[in-house]
Amino acid sequence: MPVTKILIVGANGFVGLEVLTLALKNPYLTQIYTLSRQPLPNNLSSHKKVTQLLHPDFNTIPPALYDTLRDSGVQACIWAVGKPNLKQYKNLDEARDVLIQLPVKVAEDLAKTCAVPAMEAQGGKFIHPFRFVFVSAWGAERDSNRSLWVWGESRKIKGAAEKALVDIMEASEIVDSKRSFEVTCLRAGTVLRRGKDLGTVIAMGTTPSIAVDLLARRAIGVALDGEVDGKRILENAEIMGPDWADINIING
């Protein structure tokens, strides 16, 4: 059974909004749930495919919300929460809360509530795991003791989130010799506007960067189809894919 219902967390942000916009155009997705603190723009919240879930504090999400997702048959989550620069946070504690604690807490609850029940709804036959697609960042470093020359704190924060999410996957229930919860981390470089001009193409060819529509397409693709070549991590070039330049030129 293919994935038809997904959850997008962070749909008001630059990346999340692009994910939602493209997801609405995807014919395979019949229902898209969004979890955010602020309401979506009216033109999106009123779409027949969208179910908007609002909660002011992700640390205190009630169990009933996860029960709603489970009972509705949500089969994947795309996590697109976070500001691109640590300087945009009040302090490192706030950054760690948003970039590590929040995705880990939500992933834990999704793994406990939605993973196995979604499978059992299909008569106990293993269909596929619940898929958690985490928009990480280029250069994410899981070794907290490693010395890094550039963006050290930011890279280690993203790496800590990745490690904790994979730990949740490895602790998830095993069904038919497979984990019921699957995590894929997308290590995107600097996220640029839609790739419709030569400048964006040149930037992606010379720096770790990616057009937001390419990132959104890959996130949706992983949510629908699962891991790519058995990889838990997709680096920036792998997210773009081999034909990224052609895509940009054609779209231009």
PAGU-826316 format. One record per residue: residue number from 1; residue in one letter; x, y, z of N, C-alpha, C in turn. Coordinates in Angstrom, 3 decimals. Atoms other than C-alpha are relative to their C-alpha. Layout:
N
(node NUM "a" (X Y Z) (X Y Z) (X Y Z))
...
END
This chain:
252
(node 1 "m" (0.847 -1.201 0.000) (0.000 0.000 0.000) (0.878 1.244 0.000))
(node 2 "p" (-0.842 -1.193 0.050) (1.610 3.313 -1.023) (-0.418 1.023 1.046))
(node 3 "v" (0.310 -1.095 -0.920) (1.815 6.320 1.268) (-0.959 0.968 -0.681))
(node 4 "t" (0.961 -0.961 0.546) (-1.183 8.591 0.717) (-0.269 1.161 0.949))
(node 5 "k" (0.249 -1.046 -0.992) (-1.293 10.636 3.923) (1.298 0.304 0.746))
(node 6 "i" (-1.242 -0.383 -0.671) (1.602 12.603 5.397) (-0.242 1.154 0.962))
(node 7 "l" (-0.020 -1.129 -0.923) (2.351 15.058 8.177) (1.192 0.876 -0.353))
(node 8 "i" (-1.084 -0.956 0.204) (4.408 18.190 7.519) (0.093 0.873 1.243))
(node 9 "v" (-0.217 -0.847 -1.170) (5.892 19.921 10.549) (0.898 1.155 -0.431))
(node 10 "g" (-0.749 -1.171 0.434) (7.035 23.470 9.878) (-0.448 0.518 -1.346))
(node 11 "a" (0.504 -0.361 1.333) (4.819 24.177 6.876) (-0.073 1.502 -0.230))
(node 12 "n" (-0.001 -1.454 0.180) (4.965 27.941 7.499) (1.372 0.537 -0.385))
(node 13 "g" (-1.349 -0.446 0.290) (8.718 28.086 6.945) (0.322 -0.045 -1.488))
(node 14 "f" (-0.411 -0.073 1.396) (10.647 28.589 3.702) (-0.015 -1.371 -0.663))
(node 15 "v" (-0.037 1.356 0.563) (11.284 24.873 3.124) (-1.349 -0.678 0.145))
(node 16 "g" (1.265 0.671 -0.239) (8.080 23.596 4.697) (-1.118 0.476 -0.893))
(node 17 "l" (1.030 -0.550 0.873) (5.911 25.914 2.651) (0.136 -0.544 -1.421))
(node 18 "e" (-0.216 0.578 1.327) (7.506 24.618 -0.547) (-0.400 -1.474 -0.016))
(node 19 "v" (0.421 1.407 -0.099) (6.995 21.029 0.620) (-1.513 -0.096 -0.091))
(node 20 "l" (1.465 0.032 0.018) (3.322 21.737 1.264) (-0.535 0.349 -1.389))
(node 21 "t" (0.466 -0.425 1.322) (2.876 23.537 -2.068) (0.125 -1.122 -1.020))
(node 22 "l" (-0.201 1.091 0.951) (4.347 20.633 -4.035) (-0.812 -1.239 0.381))
(node 23 "a" (0.782 1.154 -0.448) (2.592 18.011 -1.907) (-1.460 0.126 -0.454))
(node 24 "l" (1.384 -0.210 0.432) (-0.762 19.557 -2.787) (-0.195 -0.343 -1.472))
(node 25 "k" (0.078 0.298 1.437) (0.033 19.009 -6.463) (0.266 -1.474 -0.292))
(node 26 "n" (-0.345 1.404 0.216) (1.065 15.384 -5.953) (-1.267 -0.858 -0.038))
(node 27 "p" (1.252 0.750 0.134) (-1.684 13.054 -7.216) (-0.103 -1.197 0.940))
(node 28 "y" (0.025 1.172 -0.873) (-0.679 10.222 -4.871) (-0.379 0.359 1.438))
(node 29 "l" (0.309 -0.424 -1.360) (-1.189 12.254 -1.708) (-1.449 0.470 0.079))
(node 30 "t" (1.420 -0.325 -0.121) (-4.823 12.385 -0.668) (-0.287 0.897 1.192))
(node 31 "q" (0.220 -0.815 -1.192) (-4.459 14.068 2.726) (1.345 0.444 0.567))
(node 32 "i" (-1.230 -0.568 -0.539) (-1.784 16.366 4.155) (-0.337 0.697 1.310))
(node 33 "y" (0.170 -0.616 -1.311) (-1.699 17.189 7.843) (1.184 0.927 0.256))
(node 34 "t" (-1.076 -0.920 -0.352) (0.299 20.199 8.999) (-0.057 0.282 1.497))
(node 35 "l" (-0.102 -0.312 -1.424) (1.498 20.787 12.545) (0.852 1.253 0.133))
(node 36 "s" (-0.720 -1.255 -0.129) (2.487 24.343 13.389) (-0.553 0.809 1.157))
(node 37 "r" (0.443 -0.891 -1.072) (2.246 27.078 15.986) (-0.930 1.092 -0.539))
(node 38 "q" (0.764 -1.079 0.611) (0.807 29.648 13.589) (-0.849 -0.538 -1.155))
(node 39 "p" (0.851 0.459 1.111) (-2.033 29.281 11.050) (0.695 0.134 -1.343))
(node 40 "l" (-0.491 -0.082 1.364) (-1.216 28.640 7.421) (-0.670 1.158 -0.729))
(node 41 "p" (0.699 -0.982 0.842) (-1.993 31.233 4.742) (-1.366 -0.555 -0.412))
(node 42 "n" (1.377 0.426 0.271) (-5.713 31.125 3.930) (-0.135 -0.850 -1.257))
(node 43 "n" (0.130 0.741 1.254) (-5.202 29.863 0.385) (0.462 -1.444 0.131))
(node 44 "l" (-0.468 1.364 -0.228) (-3.459 26.775 1.763) (-0.847 -0.719 1.050))
(node 45 "s" (0.772 0.647 -1.073) (-5.420 26.106 4.957) (-1.389 -0.417 -0.471))
(node 46 "s" (1.346 0.317 0.492) (-8.669 26.043 2.969) (-0.004 -1.088 -1.067))
(node 47 "h" (-0.070 1.038 1.033) (-7.429 23.451 0.475) (-0.623 -1.299 0.516))
(node 48 "k" (0.725 1.201 -0.411) (-9.483 20.264 0.539) (0.915 -1.120 0.481))
(node 49 "k" (-0.933 1.043 -0.435) (-6.374 18.112 1.042) (0.609 0.282 1.374))
(node 50 "v" (-0.733 -0.426 -1.194) (-5.136 20.059 4.086) (-0.835 -0.120 1.268))
(node 51 "t" (0.553 -0.025 -1.348) (-5.924 19.355 7.710) (1.039 0.677 0.882))
(node 52 "q" (-0.934 -0.820 -0.757) (-4.312 22.000 9.892) (-0.110 -0.306 1.494))
(node 53 "l" (-0.055 0.262 -1.431) (-3.235 21.076 13.429) (0.844 1.090 0.640))
(node 54 "l" (-0.705 -1.106 -0.646) (-2.284 24.060 15.585) (0.268 -0.327 1.464))
(node 55 "h" (-0.335 0.181 -1.414) (-0.441 23.803 18.882) (1.127 0.964 0.335))
(node 56 "p" (-0.979 -1.055 -0.297) (1.511 26.598 20.583) (1.359 -0.507 0.478))
(node 57 "d" (-1.251 0.503 -0.579) (4.175 24.388 22.195) (0.163 -1.468 -0.358))
(node 58 "f" (-0.212 1.386 0.428) (5.519 21.224 20.558) (0.456 -0.895 1.147))
(node 59 "n" (-0.425 0.801 -1.144) (6.899 20.132 23.935) (-1.187 -0.540 0.796))
(node 60 "t" (1.172 0.417 -0.786) (3.366 19.733 25.293) (-1.131 -0.487 -0.896))
(node 61 "i" (1.034 0.522 0.895) (1.540 18.130 22.379) (-0.756 -1.127 0.705))
(node 62 "p" (0.764 1.024 -0.724) (-1.290 16.052 23.877) (-0.052 -1.316 -0.768))
(node 63 "p" (0.096 1.311 0.660) (-1.546 12.312 23.169) (-1.144 -0.074 -1.001))
(node 64 "a" (1.166 0.051 0.892) (-4.918 12.929 21.528) (0.353 0.435 -1.421))
(node 65 "l" (-0.384 -0.445 1.331) (-3.222 14.716 18.638) (0.656 -1.144 -0.766))
(node 66 "y" (-0.628 1.148 0.656) (-1.070 11.672 17.891) (-1.017 -1.101 -0.286))
(node 67 "d" (1.068 0.966 0.251) (-4.135 9.477 18.229) (-0.759 0.365 -1.282))
(node 68 "t" (0.672 -0.462 1.218) (-5.768 11.607 15.515) (0.799 -0.390 -1.236))
(node 69 "l" (-0.863 0.364 1.132) (-2.809 11.054 13.205) (-0.035 -1.505 -0.248))
(node 70 "r" (0.042 1.466 0.121) (-2.823 7.320 13.917) (-1.321 -0.457 -0.599))
(node 71 "d" (1.316 0.436 0.455) (-6.562 6.925 13.402) (-0.287 0.447 -1.431))
(node 72 "s" (0.192 -0.497 1.365) (-6.376 8.937 10.190) (0.871 -0.734 -1.014))
(node 73 "g" (-0.834 0.778 0.899) (-3.729 6.618 8.771) (1.197 0.747 -0.566))
(node 74 "v" (-1.199 -0.713 0.448) (-0.827 9.076 8.485) (1.180 -0.964 0.013))
(node 75 "q" (-1.048 1.008 0.187) (2.182 7.111 7.222) (1.411 0.561 -0.105))
(node 76 "a" (-1.328 -0.607 0.117) (5.047 9.606 7.038) (-0.035 1.420 0.549))
(node 77 "c" (-0.135 -1.358 -0.497) (6.326 12.869 8.488) (1.218 0.646 -0.653))
(node 78 "i" (-1.121 -0.802 0.493) (8.495 15.541 6.864) (0.226 1.121 1.001))
(node 79 "w" (-0.331 -0.998 -1.022) (10.252 17.673 9.489) (0.812 1.114 -0.632))
(node 80 "a" (-0.659 -1.140 0.643) (11.163 21.144 8.195) (-0.021 1.210 0.924))
(node 81 "v" (0.019 -1.066 -1.001) (11.479 23.197 11.384) (1.425 0.504 0.233))
(node 82 "g" (-1.307 -0.534 -0.371) (14.361 25.534 12.127) (0.432 1.177 -0.837))
(node 83 "k" (-0.554 -1.159 0.684) (16.058 28.793 11.241) (1.389 -0.352 -0.537))
(node 84 "p" (-1.258 0.390 0.637) (19.108 28.652 8.954) (1.248 0.421 0.749))
(node 85 "n" (-1.187 -0.526 -0.675) (21.449 30.561 11.286) (-0.210 -0.013 1.510))
(node 86 "l" (0.132 0.046 -1.459) (22.102 30.009 15.006) (-0.164 1.391 0.598))
(node 87 "k" (0.113 -1.364 -0.514) (22.317 33.794 15.437) (-1.451 0.476 0.035))
(node 88 "q" (1.417 -0.368 0.008) (18.580 33.907 14.779) (-0.738 -0.496 1.243))
(node 89 "y" (0.584 0.472 -1.255) (17.970 32.174 18.127) (0.496 0.872 1.151))
(node 90 "k" (-0.389 -0.812 -1.161) (18.106 33.889 21.516) (1.340 -0.450 0.556))
(node 91 "n" (-1.231 0.575 -0.534) (20.872 31.560 22.670) (0.103 -1.449 -0.456))
(node 92 "l" (-0.214 1.384 0.420) (22.280 28.069 22.165) (-1.024 -0.944 0.620))
(node 93 "d" (1.004 0.866 -0.631) (19.800 26.561 24.611) (-1.285 -0.013 -0.814))
(node 94 "e" (1.204 -0.057 0.824) (16.899 27.776 22.504) (0.213 -0.748 -1.315))
(node 95 "a" (-0.311 0.694 1.255) (18.607 26.501 19.345) (-0.039 -1.508 0.190))
(node 96 "r" (-0.001 1.446 -0.259) (19.146 23.068 20.873) (-1.410 -0.517 0.245))
(node 97 "d" (1.387 0.414 -0.255) (15.534 22.952 22.037) (-0.766 -0.166 -1.313))
(node 98 "v" (0.727 0.032 1.269) (14.172 23.735 18.560) (0.564 -1.042 -0.952))
(node 99 "l" (-0.647 0.817 1.022) (16.712 21.778 16.528) (0.277 -1.438 0.425))
(node 100 "i" (-0.254 1.376 -0.478) (17.240 18.707 18.734) (-1.209 -0.534 0.774))
(node 101 "q" (1.032 0.544 -0.878) (14.679 18.284 21.504) (-1.355 -0.145 -0.680))
(node 102 "l" (1.334 0.055 0.606) (11.591 19.090 19.441) (-0.151 -1.135 -1.015))
(node 103 "p" (0.181 1.112 0.936) (12.161 16.727 16.485) (0.101 -1.364 0.660))
(node 104 "v" (-0.158 1.286 -0.689) (13.286 13.967 18.835) (-1.264 -0.348 0.774))
(node 105 "k" (1.225 0.254 -0.777) (10.233 14.349 21.081) (-1.146 -0.415 -0.920))
(node 106 "v" (1.091 0.336 0.919) (7.813 14.326 18.140) (0.247 -1.354 -0.656))
(node 107 "a" (-0.319 1.289 0.622) (9.618 11.408 16.475) (-0.258 -1.157 0.961))
(node 108 "e" (0.256 1.044 -1.001) (9.467 9.375 19.687) (-1.488 -0.304 0.108))
(node 109 "d" (1.441 0.195 -0.142) (5.729 9.933 19.995) (-0.623 -0.594 -1.261))
(node 110 "l" (0.488 0.593 1.246) (5.120 9.153 16.315) (0.364 -1.478 -0.073))
(node 111 "a" (-0.438 1.399 0.031) (7.149 5.953 16.627) (-0.853 -0.869 0.915))
(node 112 "k" (0.801 0.763 -0.963) (5.155 4.853 19.671) (-1.460 -0.107 -0.415))
(node 113 "t" (1.435 -0.075 0.257) (1.738 5.895 18.411) (-0.400 -0.470 -1.392))
(node 114 "c" (0.464 0.167 1.375) (1.646 5.638 14.630) (0.662 -1.120 -0.788))
(node 115 "a" (-0.749 0.925 0.857) (4.255 3.167 13.367) (-0.677 -1.362 -0.150))
(node 116 "v" (0.563 1.348 0.083) (2.954 -0.303 14.213) (-1.513 0.014 -0.225))
(node 117 "p" (1.447 -0.024 0.265) (-0.783 0.605 14.398) (-0.344 0.224 -1.464))
(node 118 "a" (0.280 -0.239 1.418) (-0.647 1.887 10.817) (0.157 -1.281 -0.794))
(node 119 "m" (-0.223 1.265 0.688) (0.721 -1.458 9.713) (-1.093 -1.007 0.337))
(node 120 "e" (0.993 0.971 -0.433) (-1.746 -3.490 11.753) (-1.367 0.269 -0.621))
(node 121 "a" (1.264 -0.337 0.642) (-4.607 -1.635 10.100) (-0.154 -0.697 -1.341))
(node 122 "q" (0.032 0.726 1.268) (-3.665 -3.546 6.958) (-0.059 -1.517 0.219))
(node 123 "g" (0.177 1.420 -0.268) (-4.415 -6.891 8.583) (1.227 -0.685 0.551))
(node 124 "g" (-1.181 0.587 -0.603) (-1.098 -7.369 10.329) (1.110 -0.305 -0.972))
(node 125 "k" (-1.038 0.241 0.988) (0.867 -7.630 7.107) (0.903 1.220 -0.093))
(node 126 "f" (-0.931 -1.115 0.061) (4.019 -5.527 6.983) (-0.051 0.649 -1.380))
(node 127 "i" (0.072 -0.732 1.263) (3.530 -2.899 4.276) (1.275 0.816 -0.176))
(node 128 "h" (-1.229 -0.786 -0.028) (6.260 -0.370 5.022) (0.051 0.709 1.349))
(node 129 "p" (-0.100 -0.701 -1.285) (7.592 1.464 8.086) (-0.577 1.403 -0.086))
(node 130 "f" (0.319 -1.420 -0.054) (6.441 4.871 9.210) (1.280 0.751 -0.353))
(node 131 "r" (-1.192 -0.688 0.502) (8.826 7.263 7.441) (0.111 1.405 0.577))
(node 132 "f" (-0.283 -1.315 -0.576) (10.370 10.258 9.181) (1.126 0.615 -0.814))
(node 133 "v" (-0.971 -0.667 0.870) (12.142 12.602 6.757) (0.450 1.281 0.691))
(node 134 "f" (-0.540 -1.113 -0.784) (14.401 15.035 8.601) (0.850 0.898 -0.880))
(node 135 "v" (-0.799 -0.969 0.764) (15.633 18.161 6.810) (1.132 0.470 0.909))
(node 136 "s" (-1.183 -0.313 -0.792) (19.128 18.390 8.268) (0.793 1.090 -0.712))
(node 137 "a" (-0.815 -1.049 0.620) (22.057 20.492 7.029) (1.337 -0.560 -0.445))
(node 138 "w" (-1.314 0.370 0.517) (25.246 20.180 5.036) (1.033 0.045 1.127))
(node 139 "g" (-1.078 0.031 -0.976) (28.206 19.153 7.176) (-0.397 -0.424 1.389))
(node 140 "a" (0.428 0.443 -1.326) (26.141 17.791 10.083) (1.010 -1.001 0.560))
(node 141 "e" (-1.043 0.815 -0.621) (28.573 16.168 12.522) (-0.529 -0.680 1.260))
(node 142 "r" (0.535 0.754 -1.143) (27.523 13.409 14.912) (1.007 -0.187 1.118))
(node 143 "d" (-1.043 0.130 -1.025) (30.849 13.306 16.786) (0.133 1.328 0.732))
(node 144 "s" (0.003 -1.264 -0.750) (30.438 15.975 19.471) (1.385 0.430 0.449))
(node 145 "n" (-1.357 -0.317 -0.442) (34.145 15.806 20.326) (0.914 0.423 -1.147))
(node 146 "r" (-0.848 -0.322 1.147) (35.425 16.484 16.835) (0.179 1.515 -0.134))
(node 147 "s" (-0.279 -1.416 0.228) (37.118 19.837 16.166) (-0.371 0.368 -1.433))
(node 148 "l" (0.453 -0.435 1.318) (35.528 21.695 13.273) (0.439 1.440 -0.243))
(node 149 "w" (-0.498 -1.327 0.335) (36.890 24.733 11.472) (-1.121 1.013 -0.202))
(node 150 "v" (1.074 -0.949 0.321) (33.614 26.263 10.315) (-1.343 -0.528 0.494))
(node 151 "w" (1.366 0.298 -0.428) (30.064 26.360 11.710) (-0.069 -1.212 0.943))
(node 152 "g" (-0.112 1.170 -0.869) (31.074 23.900 14.409) (-1.225 -0.277 0.836))
(node 153 "e" (1.142 0.208 -0.890) (28.215 24.435 16.848) (-1.242 -0.402 -0.784))
(node 154 "s" (1.171 0.298 0.822) (25.557 24.420 14.143) (0.061 -1.423 -0.547))
(node 155 "r" (-0.153 1.338 0.585) (26.911 21.248 12.511) (-0.162 -1.084 1.054))
(node 156 "k" (0.121 0.997 -1.067) (27.132 19.430 15.847) (-1.436 -0.100 0.516))
(node 157 "i" (1.407 0.036 -0.415) (23.580 20.414 16.780) (-0.806 -0.849 -0.973))
(node 158 "k" (0.708 0.811 0.991) (22.250 18.978 13.517) (0.425 -1.460 0.102))
(node 159 "g" (-0.477 1.374 -0.140) (24.437 15.914 13.982) (-0.588 -0.700 1.211))
(node 160 "a" (0.597 0.581 -1.209) (23.088 15.380 17.504) (-1.450 -0.386 -0.251))
(node 161 "a" (1.389 0.322 0.333) (19.536 15.509 16.174) (-0.063 -1.247 -0.869))
(node 162 "e" (-0.035 1.180 0.861) (20.367 13.003 13.434) (0.238 -1.266 0.816))
(node 163 "k" (-0.354 1.182 -0.804) (21.970 10.606 15.923) (-1.164 -0.441 0.880))
(node 164 "a" (1.126 0.337 -0.874) (19.021 10.784 18.318) (-1.164 -0.588 -0.790))
(node 165 "l" (1.097 0.520 0.833) (16.528 10.193 15.498) (0.298 -1.421 -0.469))
(node 166 "v" (-0.373 1.356 0.409) (18.442 7.155 14.239) (-0.113 -0.952 1.185))
(node 167 "d" (0.158 0.833 -1.201) (18.503 5.842 17.829) (-1.465 -0.390 0.191))
(node 168 "i" (1.433 0.314 -0.101) (14.694 6.071 17.848) (-0.368 -1.075 -1.012))
(node 169 "m" (0.259 1.010 1.028) (14.583 4.116 14.600) (0.506 -1.370 0.447))
(node 170 "e" (-0.601 1.277 -0.388) (16.906 1.431 15.953) (-0.661 -0.604 1.228))
(node 171 "a" (0.722 0.513 -1.167) (14.792 1.121 19.095) (-1.460 -0.307 -0.311))
(node 172 "s" (1.400 0.223 0.361) (11.497 0.894 17.211) (-0.308 -1.490 -0.116))
(node 173 "e" (0.432 1.403 0.017) (9.500 -2.305 17.172) (0.343 -0.670 -1.330))
(node 174 "i" (-0.333 0.769 1.191) (10.598 -4.994 14.733) (-1.213 -0.835 -0.417))
(node 175 "v" (1.116 0.761 0.560) (7.905 -6.454 12.490) (0.475 -0.658 -1.283))
(node 176 "d" (-0.473 0.734 1.183) (8.687 -9.161 9.922) (1.459 0.320 -0.311))
(node 177 "s" (-1.454 -0.222 0.104) (12.416 -8.587 10.570) (0.356 1.412 -0.461))
(node 178 "k" (-0.287 -1.372 0.408) (12.112 -4.860 9.760) (-0.462 0.970 1.083))
(node 179 "r" (0.391 -1.039 -0.943) (11.974 -1.756 11.905) (-1.304 0.663 -0.461))
(node 180 "s" (1.292 -0.604 0.330) (8.547 -0.139 12.061) (0.094 1.509 -0.188))
(node 181 "f" (-0.204 -1.451 0.105) (10.021 3.388 12.053) (1.300 0.229 -0.753))
(node 182 "e" (-1.153 -0.212 0.881) (12.407 4.630 9.361) (0.348 1.488 -0.046))
(node 183 "v" (-0.460 -1.390 0.013) (14.508 7.810 9.415) (0.945 0.222 -1.178))
(node 184 "t" (-0.924 -0.434 1.043) (16.152 9.541 6.452) (0.327 1.466 0.237))
(node 185 "c" (-0.462 -1.363 -0.238) (18.239 12.682 6.958) (0.459 0.632 -1.314))
(node 186 "l" (-0.359 -0.720 1.217) (18.528 15.192 4.109) (0.951 1.134 0.364))
(node 187 "r" (-1.007 -1.000 -0.353) (21.763 17.155 4.509) (0.107 1.072 -1.076))
(node 188 "a" (0.069 -1.060 1.010) (20.843 20.172 2.449) (1.009 1.098 0.289))
(node 189 "g" (-0.852 -1.165 -0.139) (23.280 22.992 1.809) (-0.859 1.245 0.150))
(node 190 "t" (0.767 -1.242 -0.045) (22.219 26.636 1.687) (-1.215 -0.123 -0.919))
(node 191 "v" (1.223 0.166 0.784) (18.613 26.612 0.518) (-0.302 1.303 -0.736))
(node 192 "l" (0.203 -1.151 0.869) (18.039 28.956 -2.403) (-1.445 0.056 -0.497))
(node 193 "r" (1.336 -0.112 0.584) (14.904 30.223 -4.088) (-0.145 -1.012 -1.134))
(node 194 "r" (0.267 0.960 1.073) (13.301 28.088 -6.769) (1.006 0.166 -1.136))
(node 195 "g" (-1.037 -0.032 1.016) (15.802 27.139 -9.463) (-0.510 0.374 -1.369))
(node 196 "k" (0.540 -0.435 1.284) (14.536 29.228 -12.343) (0.919 0.972 -0.733))
(node 197 "d" (-0.893 -0.923 0.684) (17.568 31.296 -13.250) (1.424 -0.551 0.006))
(node 198 "l" (-1.367 0.475 0.166) (21.186 30.837 -14.267) (0.812 0.168 1.275))
(node 199 "g" (-0.739 -0.238 -1.238) (22.462 32.321 -11.003) (-0.159 -1.128 0.999))
(node 200 "t" (0.242 1.117 -0.916) (20.842 29.555 -8.975) (0.728 -1.251 -0.466))
(node 201 "v" (-0.700 1.165 0.556) (22.255 26.895 -11.295) (1.495 0.102 0.276))
(node 202 "i" (-1.437 -0.192 -0.241) (25.761 28.364 -10.986) (0.323 -0.192 1.480))
(node 203 "a" (-0.225 0.141 -1.439) (25.467 28.572 -7.193) (-0.006 -1.462 0.418))
(node 204 "m" (0.085 1.414 -0.372) (24.427 24.938 -6.925) (1.161 -0.803 -0.573))
(node 205 "g" (-1.120 0.713 0.593) (27.272 23.897 -9.196) (1.326 0.313 0.644))
(node 206 "t" (-1.280 -0.428 -0.561) (29.947 25.703 -7.173) (0.042 0.023 1.524))
(node 207 "t" (0.042 -0.040 -1.465) (28.795 25.706 -3.524) (-0.984 -1.050 0.514))
(node 208 "p" (1.012 0.909 -0.571) (26.922 23.364 -1.154) (-1.323 0.743 0.169))
(node 209 "s" (1.276 -0.705 -0.025) (23.491 24.753 -1.964) (-1.008 -0.766 -0.836))
(node 210 "i" (1.043 0.716 0.720) (20.167 23.615 -3.355) (-1.233 0.885 -0.129))
(node 211 "a" (1.254 -0.723 0.191) (17.034 25.176 -4.826) (-1.082 -0.645 0.865))
(node 212 "v" (0.977 0.493 -0.969) (14.126 24.866 -2.411) (-0.960 -1.008 -0.614))
(node 213 "d" (0.926 0.948 0.611) (11.912 23.055 -4.935) (0.627 -1.374 -0.178))
(node 214 "l" (-0.674 1.301 0.108) (14.540 20.333 -5.475) (0.020 -0.704 1.360))
(node 215 "l" (0.005 0.573 -1.348) (14.810 19.821 -1.712) (-1.385 -0.519 0.360))
(node 216 "a" (1.374 0.404 -0.320) (11.027 19.690 -1.342) (-0.400 -1.253 -0.768))
(node 217 "r" (0.340 1.184 0.807) (10.666 17.184 -4.193) (0.643 -1.251 0.581))
(node 218 "r" (-0.683 1.174 -0.551) (13.254 14.881 -2.643) (-0.638 -0.420 1.316))
(node 219 "a" (0.639 0.332 -1.274) (11.625 15.094 0.787) (-1.309 -0.754 -0.221))
(node 220 "i" (1.267 0.669 0.310) (8.247 14.145 -0.675) (0.263 -1.374 -0.592))
(node 221 "g" (-0.329 1.284 0.609) (9.829 11.387 -2.755) (0.402 -1.036 1.017))
(node 222 "v" (-0.415 0.944 -1.052) (11.444 9.812 0.302) (-1.190 -0.386 0.863))
(node 223 "a" (1.196 0.318 -0.786) (8.193 10.080 2.246) (-0.883 -1.010 -0.720))
(node 224 "l" (0.851 0.896 0.785) (6.363 8.297 -0.572) (0.648 -1.362 -0.231))
(node 225 "d" (-0.649 1.228 0.478) (8.939 5.720 -1.638) (0.992 -0.617 0.976))
(node 226 "g" (-0.933 0.545 -0.960) (11.225 5.272 1.351) (1.444 0.327 -0.326))
(node 227 "e" (-1.423 -0.280 0.096) (14.994 5.212 1.614) (0.519 -0.105 -1.432))
(node 228 "v" (-0.626 -0.013 1.322) (17.180 5.867 -1.423) (1.262 -0.844 0.052))
(node 229 "d" (-1.163 0.903 0.055) (19.611 3.007 -2.166) (0.441 -0.446 1.387))
(node 230 "g" (-0.306 0.481 -1.336) (19.406 1.927 1.458) (0.725 0.994 0.881))
(node 231 "k" (-0.756 -1.001 -0.746) (20.908 5.206 2.719) (-0.867 0.698 1.039))
(node 232 "r" (0.656 -0.759 -1.060) (19.964 6.834 6.003) (0.274 1.492 -0.139))
(node 233 "i" (-0.387 -1.393 0.194) (21.712 10.063 4.956) (0.128 0.272 -1.482))
(node 234 "l" (-0.196 -0.466 1.360) (21.450 11.907 1.650) (0.721 1.339 0.071))
(node 235 "e" (-0.744 -1.242 0.037) (24.120 14.538 1.088) (-0.611 0.936 -1.043))
(node 236 "n" (0.605 -1.023 0.846) (23.362 17.743 -0.786) (-0.070 -0.415 -1.472))
(node 237 "a" (-0.012 0.403 1.412) (24.415 16.409 -4.219) (-0.979 -1.132 -0.270))
(node 238 "e" (0.931 1.113 0.176) (22.345 13.256 -3.691) (-1.448 0.478 0.073))
(node 239 "i" (1.347 -0.561 -0.060) (19.298 15.324 -2.770) (-0.357 0.640 -1.338))
(node 240 "m" (0.250 -0.666 1.281) (19.641 17.354 -5.970) (-0.253 -1.006 -1.111))
(node 241 "g" (0.144 0.994 1.051) (19.983 14.239 -8.126) (0.878 0.330 -1.192))
(node 242 "p" (-0.935 -0.194 1.119) (21.994 13.815 -11.338) (-0.464 0.983 -1.055))
(node 243 "d" (0.503 -0.863 1.077) (19.722 15.925 -13.541) (-0.461 1.367 0.503))
(node 244 "w" (0.454 -1.254 -0.593) (19.392 19.006 -11.347) (0.171 1.197 -0.926))
(node 245 "a" (-0.219 -1.136 0.904) (20.871 21.390 -13.935) (-1.044 0.017 -1.110))
(node 246 "d" (1.017 0.074 1.045) (18.501 20.149 -16.630) (-1.351 0.471 0.527))
(node 247 "i" (1.274 -0.391 -0.593) (15.562 20.604 -14.290) (-0.109 1.519 0.096))
(node 248 "n" (0.025 -1.454 -0.141) (16.508 24.207 -13.600) (-0.102 0.703 -1.340))
(node 249 "i" (0.030 -0.637 1.317) (17.115 25.068 -17.253) (-1.375 -0.129 -0.624))
(node 250 "i" (1.327 0.221 0.560) (13.826 23.518 -18.320) (-1.031 0.871 0.678))
(node 251 "n" (0.980 -0.803 -0.734) (11.888 25.245 -15.560) (0.148 1.488 -0.287))
(node 252 "g" (-0.215 -1.411 0.250) (13.445 28.564 -16.502) (-0.690 0.466 -1.245))
END
